[in-house]
Amino acid sequence: MALPTIETPRYELTLPSSDVQVQFRPFLVKEEKLLLVAMESKDNNEIVNATKGILTTCTFDKLDIDTLPMFDIEYLLLQIRSKSVGEVANFKVICPDDKMTAADVELDLSTVEVQVDDDHNNKVVIDEERKLGLVLNYPSLGITKAGFDMNKENVDTMFSVVASCIDHIYEGDKTYPAKDSTKKELVEFLEGL
């Protein structure tokens, strides 16, 4: 005799970076287990792969998770978690004044929003006279899969991440796509600023 199956509900959200509507479902016990095992391993690659797998599955294979900005991924994870485990998350916060006192905090995850400044854009002007600048992409999950240890706070990692986010460099009417340059050339460009 076949066991009964459970129907999972579908929800919708709007990705903050692109205003694209996305359907998703809560994660299942097997997916939560996968995430917990990856987190216990403390291996960045395992955590990234588990996160990518869960997001891909829970969004019905409709998104290229590697190219999403990290804030979209975080928002998506929060929304999936809120529909899977509960909309209210309880945690402790350490007081920034004495760094010892802990306070219990309740957060309704359904009220979390990504805030974007109205003047925000991805163009960085380096020299107005020369009309020299660069256009950046948001950091994505693909960058962390490229071997960067996002937990390390060092200058080389920072430069590599910024270099990976360059879409193109421009000077006047000339455009230099980042894909036509090596990582070393992009880092050298940044170091020359």
PyMOL commands that set and color helices and strands:
alter all, ss='L'
color gray80, all
select helices_A, chain A and resi 29-41+44-58+65-67+70-84+109-111+141-145+155-165+178-180+183-191
alter helices_A, ss='H'
color red, helices_A
select strands_A, chain A and resi 11-14+21-24+88-94+102-108+123-127+132-136+166-171+174-177
alter strands_A, ss='S'
color yellow, strands_A
deselect
rebuild
show_as cartoon
